Amino acid sequence: MNRIILAGGSGYLGMVLADFYKNKVKEIIILTRGKNEMKDNIRCVHWDGQQISDWIEWLEGSDLLINLTGKNVNCRYTDKNKNEIISSRVNATKVLGEALMKLENPPKVWIQCVSSTIYRDSRDKDMDEFSGEIGEGFSVDVCERWEEAFDKHEMPKVRKVALRISFVLGRNGGAFPTLLTLTRLGLGGKQGDGLQYVSWIHEKDFARIVEWIYSNEEIMGVYNCTAPNPVTNKVMMSTLRKAAGIPIGLPSPECLLKVGAFLIGTEPELALKSRKVVPAKLINEGFQFEYNHLEYALADLV
């Protein structure tokens, strides 16, 4: 590949992809609200995620567009934050679609990074792309409006894939470093009753899935980006304690989680919702996971 575009790529997942691709492509363009700058073959280009401007020139003739734009959901769900969570995702997706429609040679592939939280809270059933049941509530509404914006434009020249991403495990970003720190402090017990499921993906497999999608021309539509074996929160925390060499972990009752979430300005749903999501299409179509069991992923990261 000559050029890939990471829209909203200045965050954790963008850095994972930039690091993965920096020796595989000639040029990486990161569309960011920050300033224009360049380091090695990675160029940051300013955009506001709302209006077409000079940044559109970088999309012309590029190979792959990956949209990661969106306000962090790890915040208190005030009306203001809710509006920003939705608008940051929908507006950026809309303007990217409008930009691609104007190009003579748009990117060959557009991967829209969305969320597996679109599925209902589930402890009883695997949620795959074929029979998964859409949930209710604000988080699900965000996901639905996000995907609707992505589906709006018909683009014969562009292969489009919506990647429903689960909890990404990585050393240098996302929620995992905080979770590991708490575990090392002896606070790595189960959260709530511990029976809620956690769907997860190692950061390397996340990047490999993106590469696999680009390389396989028949791939399009919705794909769950998660490892094949979700685990309960109780199992996840005990596996993390074992990997970190910590013998005990104090549990966090649901009432305590709700108080703590309020004090730090986030939502308890992020820890308590059961996400039993599986990647049926990736498995059926031959993707080979490097980290398909949690103990292997945590051993690598810890």
N, C-alpha and C positions, 0 to 999 in steps of 0.2 A: 504493500500500500504506500501511496505517496503522502496523503494527508488525512488525518482524522480530526473531527471537531468534537470537543467536549463542552457542551452548553451547560453553564453552571458547574463547571468542573474544578472549581477552586477548593471544594470541600474534600472530605475523606475519600469517598468513592472515586471522585475525579483523580485524586492523587494516586490511588491504587491503579487505575487504568493508565495514567500517564507513565507511571513507573514500569508497568507491564509492557507498554507499547514503545517506549522511548528508543529502544534498540531494534525495533521491528519496522518502523515507518520513518519516512524522511522528515515529516513535520507534524507536530501536534498543536492544534489551536484550542486554547481554552477561552471560551466566552465568559467574562467575569464582570462584576460590577466594580472591580478594582481598576487600577491604572494599566495602560499598555506597557508591556515589558517583555523581554525575551531572555531565556537562559538555555544555552545549547540549542536543541531543536524544538523546544517548547515555547510557544509564543502566547502571551496573554493579551487578549483583545477586549477592550471595554464594550459592554452593551448594557442596556437597562432591562432587558427581558420583556419589553412592552412594545417597542416601536422598531421598525426596520430602519437601519442607518448603515454606515460604512461597513459594519461587520458582515453584511451579506456577501461582500466580495470574497470572503474567505471560504464560503460554502460552495461557490462555483467550482466545479471540477473536483471536489473532495470525494473521498471514497466512503467514509463512514461518519454519520452524525449520531452522537449519543447524548440524549437530553437528561440531565441530572438536576435540573433547576427546581428549587422549592425551599421555602422557609422551613427550618428545623421544627419538627413536631414535638420536640422535647421541651415543651413550654406549657404554661397554664392556659387552658382553653377559654380565655376571655373573648368577648365579641371581636375586639380588635385583632387579636392573634388568629382567631378563626378565619376572619376575612383575609388576612395576609397569607395564611397557609393555603387557602384555596386560590386566591388571585395570583400568587407567585407561580403556582403550578399551571393554572389554566391559561394565564396571559402569555407566559413564555412558550407554552406548547402551541398556542394559537399563532403567535407571531413567527415561530419557526415554520409552521405549516404554510403561512402566507409567503414567507421568504422563499421556500422551496418551489412554490408555484410560479415564481417569477424567474427562476433560473433556467438557462438553456441546458446546463449539465449539472443537475442536482446530485447530491450524494447517492451512491448506489443503494445504501442501506440506512434506514433511520431506526435506531433502537431507543425506545421510550422507557426509561427506568421508572416504574411505578411500584406499587406495594402489594404484598401478599395479605395485608390486613383487610383487603376488600372482602375476604371470606368471613363467614359468621364464626363466632366463638364456637369451637368444636372440641369436645373430648371424646366423642363417640364415632367420628367418621373422618376418614382422610379427605382432604379438600384438594382435588386435582382439577385440571383444566376442563375435564369432560362433565363431571358430576358435582363439582364444588358448588356450594350454596352461598350466594351473596348475602352479606349480613346487613345490619342496620346501625344507625347512629352516625355521629359526625365523621369519624375516621373513614367509614365506608362511603359516605357522601363525597368526601374529598377524592377518594379513589375513583368513584364512578364519574365524577365531573372531569377529572384528569384524563381518564381513558376516552371519554366522549370527545374531548378537545382533540385528542390524538387521532381519533377515528373520523373526524369531520371531513378531511380533505382526501379525495381520491387522487392517487399519484401513480400513474402507470409506469413512470420511470424509476420509482423508489420502492424498494422492498421494506415493508414496515413490520416491526416486531415490538410488542409490549411485553416488557420483562417485569413480572411481579416478584419483587425481591423480598426475601426474608431477612432475618437478623444476620448481618455480615460480621464475621469474626475476623479481627485483625489486630496486630500489635499497636498500630500507631493512630488509631482513630475509631470513631463510632463509640458504642457503649461498652465494648469489651474491656479496654484498659481500666475503666472505672470499676467494672465488675470484678476484675482481677485484684485491684487494690483493696476493695472491700473484703474479698476473700482472704487476702493475706493479713488483714487486720482482725480476722476471726469473725467477720460478719457474713460469711458465705453460706448461710443456711437456706432452707427453702423459703420461698416468698408466698404468702398466703397459705393455702393448703398444699401447695407444691404439685398439684395434680394437673395444672394447666400445661398444655403442650407448648414447646418452643420449636419453631422451625428455624433452621440456621444454615449458613453457607460459609465456607472458608473463603477469605478474600481472593486467594489464588484461583479457586474454582469459579468464583464470580467473574474474574477477568478472562479465564479460559472459556467460559460459556459465551461471553461477548465475542471472542475470537471465533469460536465454533459457529455461531450464528452467521457471522459475516462470510465465513468460508463455505457454508452450505446454502446454495442458491434456492433450494426448495423451502427453506425455513421462513415462515411468516405467521402473523397472528399473535395470540397470547401464549406465553410460556411462563411457568412457575420457576423462579430462580432460587432453588433451595436444595439442600442435600436430601437424599432419599429417606433418611431415618430421623424424623423428629423425635424428641424425647420430652419427658415431663420436666417441669422446672426442678423438681426434687432430684431427678437423675442428673440434670445438667449441673446443678450446684455441687452434688457429691463428686461428679466426674472432674469438675474444675478444682475442687479441694484436693483430690488425689493427684492431679497433674501439678498443682502448686506445692504439694507436700505439706498441706495444712490439715491437721487431724480433726479439727472441730469447726463448726460454723453456726453461729447463733441464727435462729430462724427469724423471719420478719412477718408477724401476723398481719392479716389484711387491714385491721384497724390502724396499726402502726404505719403501714405503707401509705394509707390514705392521708394520715397526718403529715408524714414525711414528704409526700408528693406535694402537698399544699405548701409546706414551708419552703421547699426549694423551687416552687413554681412550675411543676409539671403535673402529669396526669397518671393516676394509679393504673389506668387501663394498659399503659405501656408494659407493665410487669404482670398484670393479672389476666389479661385476655388470653384465651387458649387458641394457639395457632397450630393446627395439625395439617400443615400444607405439604403436599408431595409433588415432585416434578415428573408426572406421568409422561408428558410429551418428550422431555429430555431423555428419559430412560427408553421409551419406545423407539426413539429415533437414533439411539446409539451413542449418546454422549457418555464418556467415561469419566466419572468423578475420581479425583485424586484423594479427596477426603470425604468418604461417604459415611464414616462413623465418627461420632463426636470425640471419642477418646483419641483418635489419630489427629484430628484437627487441633485439639487442645494441647496434645503433646508437642506438636510443632510450634504452637504460638507461645507456650509457657516455658 
